[in-house]
Structure formats: structure tokens, C-alpha cells
Amino acid sequence: MISTTIFKQTIKSNIRLWFIFTAILSAISCLIIAIFNPATMDQILGLIERLIEDPALMARIAANFSLLNMLSTQFYIGMGVLLPLIYLIITANSLIASQVDRGSMAYILSTPIRRTTVVFTQALYLITALLVMFSILTFSGMVTAQVTHGGVFFRAFTRDVQAVATHLNMERGQVADDLTIIRRNPQAVAIGAEARGIDADVYTAYLEMLIAQQMEQTQGPAQETPEEQAQAEEMQTRFTEGLNAAAEVLETEVTALFFDLGLIKENPEALSAAAAAAEMPEMFFVNIINMQLASEEVLMDARVNFEVFDYIMLNLGIFLLMFATSGVSFLFSCFFNLTKNSMALGAGIPVAFYLFQTMASVSDDFEFFRFFTINTLYDPQGIVSGGSFWLQFLVLGGIGVVLYGLSVKIFKEKDLPL
């Protein structure tokens, strides 16, 4: 059913093109992963937070600022689809239609090799090329994430945990699993704060937040009463008024001040004005600043959390999408004898699928286009946000199997200009 001679020759003829597209695809993905900076994301998010008053909307926006969410929105709906799409269109046409058009297929079929063997071998090459391409993409991304952020192949530890564990001559995992080891030791607190580049008060608040989270994981989250929620909202309002007053003293914009709350603590006049406007003692206002800064530190830790399963599913999903799409291109490559006809539909339909998906995501007015493309079956944001995707994956896989099966049947039975 498969000719190893044809398969090897096909690899030799197409390896350069495959390598170029695979290298570019992997390089773009690795670059996005490597340059991801949670501190920068927090600054951007802080600016957005000052402009949006809806907490629910803000929570949805904040969820998109993690590493995998950035990949899903910047890579897996853009270049992650477009580059493999171009590759499979070119390759699918060259495997069958181009050879029939040039006459080289007549030479191949003049040997004892059957048509079924030829078309099966070419289909296997295209599927294998895509599979290896996305396997390399997956592995290179995981390696890059491990090197730059950690936590993929081995457990990641923050800079403060590493520094404190070294100072105390303890295992990093032991310190990370029981942060009270740091909290009870003033010298360890100072070392941890220096490692993170924040002051000891902020670092202490950061530790207390993480310790509370660890307790919630074992004991369950504490239920906040309506009175407590109302009190928290009132304190946030008063804190905002204090920021406005401090911004006037420092002669800066509130949004700029929000990115560097430490300026208030360093300026007695600004702190006094902020506390007076917020109607609270200066020490209490400083504590709120410390909690805000500590929250940013916690978020920065969370933003680089690299869920291996989600990342693998992102790449499995895009492989299945390209598998189904390549079935379209391969079908027309088997159907037509002329390259121009094969490319017209073998390239036109997949490109139309991509454009329809893009248009549907741009505006609600064009949302109906989502029903005219199989690309909507791949939802990278839904994957990383915990949505269901197995049914869509099965459909994409089924489409690919049917199209490749139909391609084999058409090529086997068609008339060829031999």
C-alpha cells in the first residue's frame, strides 16, 4: 500500500520547503514565549483597570494576560494558522496535480507501482510532514518556556524561594510548600524581598497572600459576607480618591502613578495628602499600597504559569485543523490534472476558510461567516480557558479522514493523460 521509494523521494524533494516553514513557525512561537514579561502585562492591565469600572469585564480581560492566553490570541489565530496553510497548499498541489501536469506521474505509473500505492504514499507524506511540524513546534515551545519561565519539565521556583532556600540550606520544594518558613524569619524576608526587587513590607504582604492561598487549597475558600464586600468596595473608592490627591501633589497622572505606587510612600507630602483625601491614617493607606503591590507580585507569578496539557491541546487542535484543511487541498490535487485548476480550489477554499474566520472574529456584523468555515472548530481561547473541545477535534479529524479517503478513490478511478 505504501512505496518506501516514492516516500523517500518525496521527502528529498520537499524537505527544504518543509524545513523553512517549520523553522519560521517554531521561531515565532518561541520568540513570543521568550519575550513574555509578566511585569509589562501587569502595567498594561493596570492602565486598563483605571479605564474600566465593570469588575466582571475586568476579570475577563485579566484572564487574557497569561502566557498561554497571549499565545492563543497572538499566535494560534494568526501566523500559527497562516504559515502551515501556505505550506500545505503548495505541497498538496506538488504531490499529485503538479506531477500529472508535468508528465512525471505518467513515468511513475508506467512502473509496476499501482495508483493506490502512489496516492496513499503521497497522502501519508503530507500528513506526516504536518504531524512532525507541529510536534517540533510543541517541543520547541516547551523547551523555551522551561528555559525562560520554568515549570514545564521541572517544578519552577520563584527567585525569592531560590535565594531563601540557598541561604537556609534547605530544599526549594520544602520552602515553597511552607512559606511560613520565610515569614517567621526576618533575615529570610529581607533576602526574599531583595531577590524579588521589592521592599520588605510589600514582600511580607505577598507572603501572607500566598500563605492564605495555600490554606484555601486545603481548607476551602472563606466565604465573604455582603458587608465585607461593601466595605471592600468603599475602601477601594477611598483609596482611589487618595491616589488622585497624591497625583496632584506629585504633578503626575493617576494612571502613571498607579504603575509606581511606591512613589507615594517615598514622598511624605504626597502620602499625607492621599491619607487625608481617603480619610484614613497614613499607616493604613501605606498598608493598602503594600497590598496592591503584593497583589501585582502574585499576578506576575500566575501569568507565567505554563499548563502543559493546555499547550499540547493547542497544538493538537491546530494539527487537526491543518489535517482537515490539507484534505481539501489534496482532494483537488487528485481531482484536477492541471496545476492552475488544482490551485484555484485547493488554495482558494482553505484561504476562504481563514478569511471567513477572521471576518467573523472582527465584528458581530460578520459573525454569520463562522458557519462557512471549518476554522471555527478550532478555538484556542476556549482551550486555554477550560472550554470543551473534544467534539470539535473529532469533527476535524473526521473531515480529514473523509477527504483523504475520497482523494484516494478519485485518483484511483480518474482518467489520466498518460
GUFI-443238 format. One record per residue (C-alpha): x, y, z. Coordinates in steps of 0.1 Angstrom, whole numbers, plus 5000, padded with zeros to 4 digits. Example, Ala and Ser with C-alpha at 12.3 -4.5 7.8 and 13.67 -1.06 7.14 Angstrom:
<recs>
512349555078/513749895071/
</recs>
This chain:
<recs>
500050005000/503050235007/506050274985/509150355005/511050454973/508450724965/508150835001/511950885004/512051074970/509151294982/510951375014/514051464994/512051694970/510151874997/512451885028/513852225021/510352395019/509252195050/512352295070/511852665061/508252685072/508852465103/511852685114/509953015109/506852885127/508752755157/510953065159/507953295160/506353085187/509553065208/510053435205/506653515219/507253275248/510753405255/509853775255/506753745276/507153975306/504553945333/505654285348/504854455315/501554275312/500654405347/501454765337/499254735307/496554575328/496854845354/496155115328/493154925315/491854885350/491855255355/489555295325/487155015331/484755015360/482954685354/484654415376/483354125356/484654265323/487954345340/488253985352/487753855317/490354095303/492854005331/492453635322/493853705287/497153835301/498753505309/501353345288/499153075271/496353335266/498853565248/499853275226/496253185218/495453535208/498653645191/499953325175/497353045172/494853255153/497453435132/500853315120/500252975136/497452915111/498653115081/502152965077/501152595078/498252685055/500652825029/502952525032/500152265028/498652444998/501952444980/502852084990/499451924983/499552064948/503051954941/502451594953/499851504927/498451774903/501851924896/503351594887/500351504864/500651844847/504451804842/504051444830/506251294857/503251104870/503050914837/506550794843/505850674878/502650484868/504450324839/506250114865/504549824884/503550064911/499750094914/497850424916/496550344950/500150294963/501250634948/498350834962/498550664996/502250734998/501851104989/498951145014/501050985041/503951225034/501751535037/500151415069/503451305084/505051635074/502351835092/502551605123/506351635126/506052015120/503652065149/505551815171/508652025167/506552335174/505252185206/508652055219/510552375210/507852585227/508052375259/511852395259/511752775255/509152805283/511252595306/514452795299/512753135302/510053075328/510452725342/507752485354/507452275323/509751975327/510752055362/509052245390/509552625388/510652825419/510453195422/513653395427/512953465464/512353095472/515653005454/517553275473/516053185507/516452805502/520152865494/520553085525/518852835548/520452535532/517052385526/515352215496/513552465474/510352255474/510252255512/510452635513/507952675485/505452435502/505652615535/506152985531/505853045568/509552935569/510353265553/507653465571/508953375605/512553465597/513253835594/516553775576/514853535552/512253805545/514954055537/516753815514/513453725496/512554095492/515954175477/515653875453/512254005440/513354365439/510654495463/510754635499/510354405529/506854535537/505454455503/507254125503/505654045537/502154125523/503053905493/503953615515/500753645536/498653635504/500353315492/500053155527/496353235526/496053075492/497852765504/495352745534/492452785510/493652485489/493552265520/490652415539/488552565512/487952935503/486553165530/483053305522/482953685520/479853835535/477954115518/479054355545/482654265538/482254315501/480654655506/483454755530/486054645504/484354855477/484255155499/487855125508/488755095471/486855415464/488555605492/491955465480/491255605445/490455945460/493755925478/495655845446/494056145429/495256375457/498756225456/498956265419/498156645423/501056675448/503456485426/502156665395/501656345375/498756155360/496955905382/497455635356/501255695357/501155695395/499355365395/502355205378/504655315406/502755335439/505955335458/506355705449/503655785474/505455605502/508755795493/507156135494/505756245528/503756535513/502056315488/501356045514/499856305538/497656445511/496556095500/495755985535/493756295542/491756265509/491055895517/490155985553/492355725568/495655715588/498855735568/499955395580/496655235569/497055395535/500555265532/499254915541/496754935512/499655035489/501654735501/498654505494/498254645459/501954595451/501854245467/498854155445/500854255414/503654025425/501153735429/499653805395/503153815379/503853465393/500553345379/500953495345/503853265336/502052955347/502552715317/499852445317/501552175296/498251995289/496652315275/499652385254/499652035239/495952065232/496552405214/499052225191/496951915187/493952125177/495852325151/497352005137/493851865133/492652185117/495552165092/494951795087/491351875077/492352175056/495151975038/492451725029/490751995009/493952084990/494951724985/491451644972/491551894944/495151804937/493951454930/490851574911/492451804886/495151734860/496252094857/498052284884/496152604877/492852434884/494152254914/495452574930/492352764922/490252554945/492852374966/494152714977/491052924973/488852734996/491352705025/492253075022/488553155022/488152945054/490853155070/489353485058/485853395069/487153305104/489053635106/485953835095/483753655119/486053745148/486454115138/482854225141/479454095152/478154215118/480153945101/479653665127/477553465102/480753395083/481653145111/479152905096/481052895063/484452785076/485852485094/488352705112/485752795138/486052435151/489452535164/489052775193/492452835210/491053075236/488352825245/491052565251/493152765275/490052895293/488852545301/486152515274/485152185258/486952095226/486951725221/483851715199/485351975176/488651785175/486751465165/484851655138/488151795123/489751455124/486651305107/486651575080/490351505073/489851125071/486851155047/488651405024/491751195022/489750885016/487751054988/491051174973/492450824971/489250704954/489150984929/492750944919/492350574916/489450604892/490150914872/491450934836/495051044834/496851194804/499450914803/
</recs>
